[in-house]
């Protein structure tokens, strides 16, 4: 598990009033000065150039900072940040002498939190909502987008509920489309704001080249869905939002987190989607991430994936039979049936992805998505076993 945030062992030279400042890491001593002035040079023993906005070194190697220009801002990173490399972007706070990695160029898992506010209070929310003014998060994102490289493959916007920003979210998507014309964007939303036809039309008017919104539907039973999200009327508005988006030819993914409160109706939900929402672009059946509210509600949510593997197979078969694109996220290959394995994907972000000792030597480990770090720490299936592929004997032909 990578640590994406921490404190500098030492940080000197930045204005003490700077609460949040972005620096793109560079190891290129010949970076043009206009770019260098806003970048952080990661010193690795070679000659240290002048003109950079910040000079960095890792703990144990900080003597290389002695070659930095006199009076330049300097920071010493802990060993836990040794993975940082050229193109990564840090948010630095001189007041707290801390940093957060907001972009890692070497991974496809790029997720940006836009807000912690939300009009749901989901039982298994991994990012518990906070009723606080946090517009600084979207302001930061607006400053971050111009720093991202053109070859960024994927970018995710999440929350909280990003649609609370209304037109400002629409403008952010427009900015992203203009500055990152080759980047696929995924927006997580509960979908309710799209029940407002005018907002849905404004969203569609962006005409983003590659945008999908992921919307959770937890049950075909409105009462059950509303209970899970702890919001009356949520189901009706969510379905209305999905219908509006598809009428406007927007791409929609339905996300279903599988747990004890909804597992018995999972095949019924699959049938509901196939009969009423056949036009959606993707369905993701997802395992629990044991963090946030999930940890406090674990007794009412937890069910061993091994114990519902037949139900999962039935739901997948229904969706596949109707030719609804379906994938299974956050499940280990040893706790699903062989028929479901082909639908499983490696969906857990690399910085919080781990494996158990039982996985050592598993022939399917390279294809398996593994575990959330929180699963390893708190709760996982009791049926994790290394899988062994049975070799097929070669046919031997004997001479007549």
N, C-alpha and C positions, 0 to 999 in steps of 0.2 A: 504494500500500500504506500503510495507516494504522499508526502506531506506538501500540500499546495499553499500553505500559509505558515508563517513563523516570524520570529524576531531576529533582527540582525545581531550578530555578536558585537558588532561595532558599526556605527553609522555617524559620519561627521561631514559637515560642510553644507548640507541642505538647509535651506531656510527653515527655521523652527516652526513657522506658521503653516508649512505645507502639510495638509492633512492627507491629500490623495494626489499622487502624480504618477503618470504612466511612463515607463521606460521600456523600449524594445531592446533586448539584449543583442549585442553584436560582438563578433570576434574578428571583424574585418578592420584592420588598422588604417586602411585606405578609404574608409567610408567618407563620402563627401561631407564637408563641414556643416552644411545646413541640416543634414540628417543626423550627423554625429552629435550635434548640440542637444538633441532630444533623445539620444540613445544612451544605453549603459554598456560600457566596454567591459567584457569579462576577461580579466587578466589571467593569462596562463603561462607566465614565465618569459614570454617574448618581450621585445621592446614595447613600451607603453606609449601610444600616440597621444597627441594633444587634441583638444577640441570637443571631448565627449561630456555629456551632461552629468554622468555618474560613472565611477570606476568601481568594479566589483571583483572580489576574490573569495575563495572558499576558506573556511577555517582550517588552519594548518598550513596555508599557502599565502597568508596575508602579507608576507614580506614583499611580494611582487608589487604591492600598492605603493611601495616607496618610490617606484619609478613614475608614478602619476604626477602630473603637473602640480606644483605647489598651490595650495588653496582649493584644489578641486574637490568636489564631494566624493567621498569614498565609503564603501560599505563592505563588511565582512559577513558572508552568508554562512549559515551552519552547514555541517556535512550532509544533513538531510536534504539539502537543495542541490546536491552535486549533479543531479540529472539535468539541470537547466542548460540550455544550449542556444545557439544562434537562432534568432527569430522569435524566441519566447518573449512574452510581455509581462512585466511586473507592475503591480500597483504598490507604490511605496508611500508610507506615512512617516514623515520625519518626527511628528509629534509623539507617535507611539513606538518609533524605531522598529517598525514591522513591515512585512511585505505579504502580498498575495499574488500567486500566479494566476493571471486572468486569461492567458492564452498560451498553449503549448503547441508549437508548430509540428512536432513529431507525432501527434496523435490525431485520430479522427473524432475523438470524443471532445467536442468543443461546445460547452454549455454555458450560457450566460444568464444569471439571475437578474430579472428586471424589477421584481418587487416581492416583498414577503406578505403583502396584503392579499386577502382573498375573501370571497363571499361564501365559501364552503369551509367546513370544519371536518374534513374526512377522517374517519376512524384510523386509517393507515397512512395518513399524510407524512411523507418523509421530510417536508419543509413546513413545519407548523406555522400557521399564519400569525402575523403580528399587526395589530392595528396601530401602526406608526407611520408617520410621513417619511417615505423613503424614496422620494423622487430622485435623489442623488444617484440611485442605481441606474435609472434610465439615462440620466445626464452623463454618467460615466460611460455607458454603452455608446452613446452618441459620439463621445470623444474617442472611444476605442475602435469603432468600425473603420475609420480612415487609417488606422495603424496596421490593420490586418493584411496579410499578403494576398495577392490576387489568386494564388493557387490554393487557397483554403477550400477544402472539399465540402465540408459540412459545418453547419453552425446551428446551435439550438438556443431558442429563447424560452425561458421557463419562469416559474414563479413559485408561490403565490399565483395570482391571476393577472397575466399581462394585459388583458383587455380592459382593465380598469382605467388605463391611460387613454382609451378612446382614440381620438384623432392623432395623438402623439405617437401611439404605437404604429398607426398607419404610416406616419411620416418616417418612423424608424425603419419600417420594412421597405419603404421607398428608397431611403438612403442606402440600405444594405444592397438592394437590387442594383443601384447605380454604381456603387463603389466596389462591389464584389459580384461581377456579372457571371462568374463561373461557379458560384457557391450555392449548394443546396441548403435551404433553410427549413428548420422544423420548429413550429410554435406549439407549445403546450398550453391548453386552455380548457376550462370546463364547458365551453361552448355556449353558455347562456347569453352572453352579450350579442351573439350572432342572431338571436331571435329578433333583435331589432333590425329590420330590413335595411334601414338607412346605413347602419354601421356595417352590416354585411356587404352592402354595395360599395362603401368606401374602401373596405378591405379588398374586395375584388378588383376595384379600379386601379390598384397598384400595378396589377398585371405582372406580378413577379415571375421571373423565368422558371423558378423551381422552388415552390413553397408548398408545404403541407402543414395542416393543423391537426394535432393529436388531441382527441376529445374522449374523456372517459365515459363509458356507459357500463354500469356495474350489474344491472339486472333488467330483465324485461318487465319486472313488476315495479311500477312507479314508487310504491311505498318502500320497497326494499332499497331501491337506488337512493331515494331521498334520505332514508335512515343512514346509509353508509356515508353520504356526503353531509349529513346533518343540516339539511336545508329543504324546507317545504317548497314544493313547486319546481324543484330543480330538474326533475326528469322531463317534464313537459317543455320547459324552456330549452333544455339541451337538445332534445329531438327536433324542436322547431329550428334551432340554430343550425343543426346538421342539414336539415332540409333546405334552408335558405342558402347555405354555402354551396350545396350541390346544384341547386337551381341556377346559381351564378357560376357554375362550372369550376368550382374551387376543389382542390384536393383535400380529402378528409381521411384521417386514420381514426379508428375506434380503438381505445385502449381499455382493457379489462384486467384489473388486478384481481387475482384469484385468491380467495381466502375462505375461512369457515362460514362467514355470514352469507356468502353467495354461491358457494360451490355446488349446492344441490340443484340450482337452476341454470348452471352453465350451459348445458345442452339446449335448454329452452331459450336462453338468450341467443345462442348461436342460430337457432331456428328463427327467432324474432329478427335478427339482423339479416338473415338470408331472405326472409319474406318481405321485410319492410324497408331495409336499408341496403339492398343488394348493390346499389350503385356506389357504395363507399370504396375508397381506393386501397384500404388495407385494414386488417384487424390484428391487434397484438394482444396475446394472452400472456399475462405477466405474473411472475412470482413476487412475493413480498420482499421489500427491503426493510430490514428490522432496525429502523431508526425513527426518530421523531415520535409521532403519536403511536406508531405501530408497537413500539416497545412497551408503552403503558397499557395498550389494549391487546397485548399478545395472547392472553388467555382466551379472549373471545374471537381472535382472528386466526390463530395458528391451526393449521392442519398439515400433516406431513404430505408433501407432494406425491410420495409413493402410494399413499392411501387413496388419492384421487386420480391416479394415472388412467384408469379406465374411463372416468368421466371426462378427463381431458381429451382422450382419444376420440370419444364420441363427439365432443364439441368440434374438434378439428376436422373430423370426417364430414360433419354436416356442412361446415363452411367450405371445405374443399370440394364437396359434391356440387355445391352451388357456384363453384368457381370464384368464390370470394378469396382474394389473396390473404393468407393467414400465416403468422409466425408465432412461435412460442419463445418468450423472453424469460431470462433469469431462472431457468430450470437446468438442472444437471442431467446429463444423458442417461445416467444409471437409474434415475427415478421416473423416467417416462417410458412408455412402451416403444418397441422398435418402430412401430408405424408412425409415432410422433417425432422420432429423432430427426427425420429429414426436414421437419418444420422448425427445429430449434436453431437459434442464432446466438452468437457471442455478443451479448447486448450490454454487459456490465462495463462501465467506464474503467479503463485500465488503471486509473489511480486508486480505485477502491475494489479491485478484483484480486481474489486470492483462491488458493486451493488447499484442501486438507491433506494430511499425511496419507490418508487412505487413497488419495488420487495418484500417488507415486506409482509409476509403472503401468498406469492405465493406457491401453492402446487407443482410447478415444479422447485422451486429454487435449490433444491439439485442436480437436473440433468442439470440445465442451466449453460452455461459457463460464464454468466455475461458480464462485460464490461472491456475494457482497462481503466486504470485511465484517460488517455487522452480523451477517449470518454465522460466520466463523466464530465470532465472539459470543453470540447470544443463543442462536437456535438454528439448527439445520436438520435435514432429514436423518432419520436413524438408519437409513438403508443405503448409505454411500459406500459403494464398492468399486474397486478397480475392474474395468471391463477387459476381457481377453477375447480377441478375435480368433476364431477357430480357423486355422489354415486349411485351405482346400487342397487335398492331395492331387498332385499332377497325375494325369492318366499316363500309364506306361504301356507302350505298344511293344509287343513281342513279335519277333520275326516268325512267320509261319514255318 
